[in-house]
Amino acid sequence: MKTASEVLGCQRTSIWEYKDTVRSGCYIRCLAAYDEATGYNPGGAILGEEAAGSYLKALTLDGLLIMDDVATDARCAELNEEYLPAHNISSMLDAPYEFNGELAGVLCLEHVGDARQWTVAEQHFCSNMTSLLTIASERHHRRTTELELREEQERFRLLVEELVMGFLVIVNGKIVFSNRTAADLVRVDSPDILTGMKLTEILPEGQAWEFQEWEQAVRDSKRDRNSTEYRFTLWDNTKVTLEVTASVVKWYGQEAIQVVFRDVTEAAFAQNRLKRSERLLSQAQRIARLGSWVWDLKTDETECSLELRNLLGLKQGNPLKSPIVALAHQEDAGRLKATKVEAIRTRESYQITYRVNTDSGLLWLEETGVPEVSANNEVIRIHGTSRDITRQKFAELEAQATEERFSALGNSFPGGFFYCDFRTGTLFQERRYRETAIHTRTGYEC
């Protein structure tokens, strides 16, 4: 800037950065300035559309701005209100410079004193100076980008190293990056050992083909693959279950596969045991014709076990939008509801027998419920079981009906009546017949 000022004989020279943002609109910001009277200063001044609207518009359209007399130049309309008079500027020769084909800033040569006419040679000199600025800007941007890239790589490395999951990047079928956890999970001493290896080389040959197909499927789909569990036997004969997720990414401009995996061996074992327990519980409930449920008082929804839904003839799926009392026989619904209300009030468990109408017919259920009380001493749920006692209930009703029939038959004989089952040793008598006489004559207890 000092050289340009001395060669062209102008007192002030400055370099400005051009910005066009959605929020702030167009503006220029002074990056550095030279004044032969005061020397260099770091700049920092900002001129927006309000202070330099016509000038900014011309900057994007006209290229080299030759302004011999700023006082009469329409492009300096807003600048003449404050900026130019404040610095006693009479003439300007401004040349914009670009970066990546777009306007990046402007070199301003500002003449103080009487107006002057810029010669063709001076105009060429100014244009050449901006060519150097363009080169310098590109070099600065490249250095800045390289520095930011190194910093980003370091942050990425530190972040990935802290992951509790294995992390691999594969380019052209070979591992180009791995973290410490990945090395630990596949039983190697260092992540550096994995670099350059194929994914199939860290697995026994018999299991490698499955990963080859999987890797090709990821590359062909170019979409994230859902997490998939694989069971492996590693080189040290350790059996592990890994949850693996992969996606196609860019790695230094090349297409790559990013693989994230974690050891879920214990979780898979626990999940298998849980599934087995659930299977055994469901089987036990089916044999006992017993179902379990949870009634949430806040949402009024009821979660039912698979066997209870089967008993009631309900479809599998979302929770019931109402408590089971809504399914009760109309003659029993009031009694069942009152029992539940009392359990909520007393916070005590209950047991009740009632009927339910289903598509397959009438069912008798024996229900046991236990209220769940929150820390605020409020009942928030009721946990319960419902057992199908239809056969038992019908047997009881049949026995009662049989007894009533024999009673009616006995009443029709004036002298009394009794019936003896010699297979079971049971005896039924009409009440008017003396028990002592039956015992004396037959030896059976009444």
C-alpha positions in Angstrom: 0.0 0.0 0.0 2.8 2.4 0.8 4.4 1.6 -2.6 1.2 2.3 -4.5 0.8 5.6 -2.5 4.3 6.7 -3.3 4.3 5.7 -7.0 0.9 7.4 -7.7 1.4 10.3 -5.5 -1.8 9.9 -3.5 -1.9 10.3 0.2 -4.2 7.5 1.2 -4.4 3.8 0.2 -6.6 1.1 1.7 -7.8 -2.5 1.2 -11.4 -3.4 1.8 -13.2 -6.7 2.2 -16.5 -7.0 0.4 -19.4 -9.0 2.0 -23.0 -9.7 0.9 -25.1 -11.4 3.6 -28.8 -12.0 4.0 -28.9 -10.5 7.4 -26.7 -7.4 6.9 -26.9 -6.9 3.1 -23.8 -5.5 1.2 -21.0 -3.8 3.0 -17.2 -3.3 2.8 -14.9 -3.6 5.8 -11.4 -2.0 5.9 -8.7 -4.6 6.4 -5.8 -2.2 6.4 -5.0 1.4 5.5 -2.0 3.6 4.8 -1.8 7.4 5.2 1.5 9.1 4.4 0.8 11.5 7.2 0.1 8.9 9.9 1.5 5.7 8.5 -0.2 2.3 8.6 -3.4 1.6 10.7 -5.3 -1.7 11.0 -8.5 -0.4 9.6 -11.8 -1.8 10.9 -14.2 0.8 9.4 -17.4 -0.5 7.9 -19.4 1.1 5.1 -22.8 -0.4 4.4 -25.6 0.4 1.9 -26.8 3.4 3.9 -23.3 5.1 3.9 -22.2 3.9 0.4 -25.1 2.3 -1.5 -24.4 3.8 -4.9 -20.7 3.0 -4.6 -21.3 -0.7 -3.6 -23.7 -1.1 -6.5 -21.1 0.3 -8.9 -18.4 -1.9 -7.4 -20.3 -5.1 -8.4 -21.1 -3.8 -12.0 -18.4 -1.4 -13.3 -15.1 -3.1 -12.6 -12.3 -0.4 -12.3 -13.9 2.7 -10.7 -12.2 5.9 -12.1 -13.6 8.9 -10.1 -11.6 12.0 -11.0 -14.0 14.3 -9.1 -15.9 12.6 -6.3 -17.9 15.7 -5.5 -19.8 15.4 -8.8 -19.7 11.6 -9.3 -23.1 10.0 -8.7 -21.4 6.8 -7.5 -20.1 8.7 -4.5 -23.5 10.2 -3.5 -23.7 8.7 0.0 -20.0 8.8 0.5 -20.1 12.6 0.1 -22.3 12.9 3.1 -19.7 11.9 5.6 -16.7 9.7 4.7 -15.1 11.7 1.8 -15.4 15.2 3.4 -14.1 13.8 6.7 -10.8 12.8 5.0 -10.7 15.7 2.5 -10.7 13.2 -0.4 -11.2 14.7 -3.9 -10.4 11.9 -6.3 -10.5 8.0 -6.1 -9.2 5.2 -8.2 -10.6 1.9 -7.0 -10.0 -1.6 -8.4 -12.0 -4.6 -7.2 -10.3 -8.0 -6.8 -11.8 -11.5 -6.9 -11.5 -14.8 -5.2 -12.9 -18.0 -6.9 -14.5 -15.8 -9.5 -16.5 -13.7 -7.1 -16.0 -10.2 -5.8 -13.8 -10.4 -2.7 -12.7 -6.8 -2.0 -11.4 -3.5 -3.4 -8.1 -1.6 -3.5 -8.8 2.1 -2.9 -6.4 4.9 -4.0 -7.6 8.1 -2.4 -6.2 11.5 -3.4 -6.4 14.4 -0.9 -6.5 18.0 -2.0 -7.5 19.3 -5.4 -9.2 16.9 -7.8 -7.0 15.1 -10.2 -7.4 13.1 -13.4 -6.1 9.6 -13.3 -3.9 8.7 -16.3 -4.2 5.4 -18.3 -0.8 4.3 -16.9 -2.0 4.9 -13.3 -5.2 2.9 -14.1 -3.1 0.0 -15.4 -0.9 0.2 -12.4 -3.9 0.0 -10.1 -5.3 -3.0 -12.0 -2.0 -4.8 -11.8 -1.9 -4.2 -8.0 -5.3 -5.9 -7.7 -4.0 -9.0 -9.6 -1.4 -9.3 -6.9 -4.1 -8.9 -4.3 -6.1 -11.8 -5.9 -3.0 -14.0 -5.8 -2.3 -13.0 -2.2 -5.9 -13.6 -1.2 -5.9 -17.1 -2.7 -2.7 -18.0 -0.9 -4.0 -16.6 2.4 -7.2 -18.5 1.9 -5.3 -21.7 1.1 -3.1 -21.3 4.2 -6.2 -20.6 6.3 -8.0 -23.6 4.9 -5.0 -25.9 5.5 -4.7 -24.7 9.1 -8.5 -25.1 9.7 -8.3 -28.6 8.1 -5.4 -29.6 10.4 -7.3 -28.3 13.4 -10.5 -30.1 12.3 -8.5 -33.3 11.8 -7.1 -33.0 15.2 -10.5 -32.3 16.8 -11.9 -35.3 14.8 -9.1 -37.6 15.9 -9.5 -36.6 19.6 -13.3 -37.0 19.4 -13.1 -40.4 17.7 -10.4 -41.6 20.1 -12.8 -40.9 23.0 -15.6 -43.0 21.5 -16.5 -46.1 23.4 -17.4 -47.6 20.0 -15.1 -48.9 17.3 -14.6 -46.5 14.3 -13.2 -47.4 10.9 -13.0 -45.6 7.6 -12.6 -47.8 4.5 -11.4 -46.5 1.1 -11.1 -48.8 -1.9 -11.7 -51.8 0.4 -8.8 -50.9 2.8 -8.9 -49.4 6.3 -7.4 -45.9 6.2 -8.4 -44.8 9.7 -9.3 -46.6 13.0 -9.6 -45.6 16.6 -8.2 -47.3 19.8 -11.6 -48.9 20.6 -11.7 -50.6 17.2 -8.3 -52.1 17.7 -9.3 -53.4 21.2 -12.6 -54.9 19.9 -10.8 -56.9 17.1 -8.0 -57.9 19.5 -5.0 -56.1 17.9 -2.4 -54.1 19.8 -2.6 -50.8 18.0 -4.9 -48.9 15.5 -1.8 -48.5 13.2 -1.9 -52.3 12.7 -5.3 -52.0 11.1 -4.3 -49.3 8.7 -3.9 -50.7 5.2 -5.8 -54.0 6.0 -9.0 -55.2 4.4 -11.9 -55.6 6.7 -12.1 -59.3 5.9 -8.5 -59.7 7.0 -9.3 -59.1 10.6 -11.8 -62.0 10.5 -11.4 -65.7 10.1 -11.7 -66.7 6.4 -15.0 -68.6 7.0 -16.7 -65.4 8.1 -15.1 -63.0 5.7 -17.5 -63.6 2.8 -20.5 -62.2 4.8 -18.7 -58.9 5.3 -17.7 -58.7 1.7 -21.3 -58.9 0.6 -22.3 -56.4 3.3 -19.6 -54.0 2.3 -20.7 -54.1 -1.3 -24.3 -53.6 -0.4 -23.4 -50.5 1.5 -21.4 -49.1 -1.4 -24.2 -49.9 -3.9 -27.0 -48.4 -1.9 -25.0 -45.2 -0.9 -27.4 -45.0 2.1 -26.9 -45.6 5.8 -27.3 -49.2 6.7 -29.5 -50.0 9.8 -27.6 -51.4 12.7 -27.1 -55.1 12.3 -25.8 -57.6 14.8 -23.1 -60.1 13.7 -21.7 -63.0 15.7 -18.0 -63.6 15.1 -15.2 -65.9 16.2 -12.0 -63.8 16.3 -8.5 -65.0 15.6 -8.0 -65.7 19.3 -11.2 -67.9 19.3 -13.1 -65.2 21.3 -16.8 -65.3 20.4 -18.3 -61.8 20.2 -21.5 -60.2 19.0 -20.9 -56.8 17.3 -23.6 -54.2 16.4 -22.4 -52.7 13.1 -23.6 -49.5 11.4 -22.1 -48.2 8.1 -22.6 -45.3 5.8 -21.0 -43.9 2.6 -19.1 -40.7 3.3 -16.4 -38.5 1.6 -12.8 -38.9 3.0 -10.4 -36.4 1.6 -12.4 -36.2 -1.6 -12.7 -40.0 -2.0 -15.7 -42.1 -1.6 -15.4 -44.1 1.7 -17.4 -46.3 4.0 -17.6 -45.2 7.6 -18.1 -48.2 10.0 -19.1 -47.8 13.6 -19.4 -50.9 15.8 -19.7 -51.9 19.4 -19.5 -55.0 21.4 -23.0 -56.1 22.5 -22.1 -59.7 23.5 -23.3 -59.3 27.0 -26.4 -57.3 26.0 -27.2 -60.0 23.3 -26.8 -62.7 25.9 -29.1 -60.9 28.3 -31.6 -60.2 25.6 -31.7 -63.8 24.6 -32.3 -64.8 28.2 -35.0 -62.2 28.5 -36.7 -63.5 25.4 -36.5 -67.0 26.7 -38.0 -65.9 30.0 -40.8 -64.0 28.2 -41.4 -67.1 26.1 -41.6 -69.3 29.3 -43.9 -66.8 31.0 -46.2 -66.7 28.0 -46.3 -70.5 27.9 -47.1 -70.7 31.6 -49.8 -68.1 31.3 -51.3 -70.0 28.3 -51.3 -73.3 30.2 -52.8 -71.7 33.3 -55.2 -69.6 31.2 -53.9 -66.6 33.0 -53.2 -63.1 31.7 -51.5 -60.0 33.2 -52.3 -56.3 32.7 -51.4 -52.8 33.9 -54.0 -50.0 34.0 -52.5 -46.5 33.8 -54.9 -44.2 35.7 -53.5 -41.0 34.1 -54.0 -42.1 30.5 -56.8 -44.6 31.2 -55.0 -47.1 29.0 -54.4 -50.7 29.8 -51.4 -52.8 28.7 -52.3 -56.4 28.3 -50.2 -59.5 28.0 -50.4 -61.7 24.9 -52.3 -64.4 26.7 -54.9 -62.0 28.1 -55.6 -60.6 24.7 -56.0 -64.2 23.4 -58.4 -64.9 26.3 -60.5 -61.9 25.6 -60.3 -62.2 21.8 -58.6 -58.9 21.4 -56.2 -57.9 18.5 -52.5 -57.6 19.3 -51.1 -54.0 19.2 -51.6 -50.8 21.1 -52.8 -50.6 24.7 -56.5 -50.7 25.3 -58.0 -47.2 25.4 -60.1 -48.1 28.5 -59.8 -50.3 31.6 -60.9 -54.0 31.4 -64.1 -53.0 33.4 -65.5 -51.7 30.1 -65.5 -55.3 28.8 -67.4 -56.7 31.8 -70.9 -58.2 31.7 -73.4 -55.5 32.3 -74.7 -57.2 35.5 -71.1 -57.3 36.9 -69.7 -54.0 35.6 -71.0 -51.9 38.5 -69.6 -54.3 41.2 -66.2 -54.5 39.4 -66.0 -50.7 39.1 -66.9 -50.2 42.8 -64.2 -52.7 43.8 -61.5 -50.8 41.8 -62.6 -47.5 43.2 -62.3 -48.9 46.7 -58.8 -50.3 46.0 -57.7 -46.9 44.8 -59.1 -45.2 47.9 -57.6 -47.7 50.4 -54.4 -48.5 48.3 -55.0 -52.2 49.1 -55.1 -55.2 46.8 -58.3 -56.9 45.8 -59.7 -60.0 44.3 -63.1 -60.3 42.5 -64.8 -62.8 40.2 -66.9 -61.5 37.2 -68.1 -62.3 33.8 -66.9 -61.0 30.4 -68.6 -61.2 27.0 -66.3 -62.2 24.2 -66.8 -63.2 20.6 -66.3 -66.9 21.6 -68.9 -66.7 24.4 -69.2 -65.9 28.1 -66.0 -66.1 30.3 -65.7 -66.1 34.1 -62.6 -64.3 35.2 -60.9 -64.2 38.6 -59.1 -60.9 38.8 -56.4 -59.8 41.4 -55.2 -56.2 41.4 -52.5 -54.4 43.3 -52.3 -50.6 43.3 -49.0 -48.9 42.6 -48.5 -45.8 44.8 -46.3 -42.8 43.8 -44.0 -40.8 46.0 -46.9 -38.4 46.4 -49.0 -41.2 47.9 -51.2 -41.3 44.8 -52.3 -44.4 43.0 -50.9 -44.1 39.5 -51.4 -47.6 38.2 -53.0 -50.9 39.1 -51.1 -54.1 38.2 -53.2 -57.2 38.0 -53.8 -60.7 36.7 -57.0 -62.2 35.2 -57.5 -66.0 35.3 -60.0 -67.9 33.3 -62.2 -69.9 35.7 -65.0 -70.6 33.3 -64.8 -74.4 33.5 -64.5 -74.3 37.3 -67.5 -71.9 37.6 -69.7 -74.0 35.2 -68.8 -77.1 37.2 -69.8 -75.4 40.4 -73.1 -74.2 38.8 -73.7 -77.7 37.5 -73.1 -79.3 41.0 -75.5 -76.7 42.5 -78.2 -77.5 39.9 -77.8 -81.2 40.5 -78.2 -80.8 44.2 -81.3 -78.7 43.7 -82.8 -81.4 41.4 -82.2 -84.2 44.0 -83.7 -82.0 46.7 -86.8 -81.5 44.6 -86.9 -85.3 43.9 -86.5 -86.1 47.6 -89.3 -83.7 48.6 -91.7 -85.7 46.4 -91.3 -88.9 48.6 -93.2 -88.9 52.0 -90.8 -91.3 53.6 -87.5 -89.7 52.6 -84.9 -90.3 50.0 -81.2 -90.9 49.7 -78.6 -91.6 46.9 -75.3 -93.4 47.3 -72.4 -93.5 44.8 -70.5 -96.7 45.5 -67.6 -95.7 43.3 -66.7 -92.6 45.2 -68.3 -93.5 48.6 -70.4 -90.3 48.5 -74.0 -90.0 49.8 -76.8 -87.6 49.1 -79.8 -87.6 51.3 -83.1 -85.7 51.5 -82.9 -83.6 54.7 -86.0 -85.2 56.4 -84.3 -88.6 56.4 -82.5 -89.1 59.7 -78.7 -89.1 59.3 -78.3 -91.7 62.1 -80.6 -94.1 60.5 -78.7 -93.9 57.2 -75.4 -94.4 58.9 -76.7 -97.3 60.9 -78.1 -99.1 57.9 -75.4 -98.3 55.3 -72.2 -97.4 57.0 -71.8 -94.2 54.9 -71.2 -90.8 56.3 -73.7 -88.1 55.3 
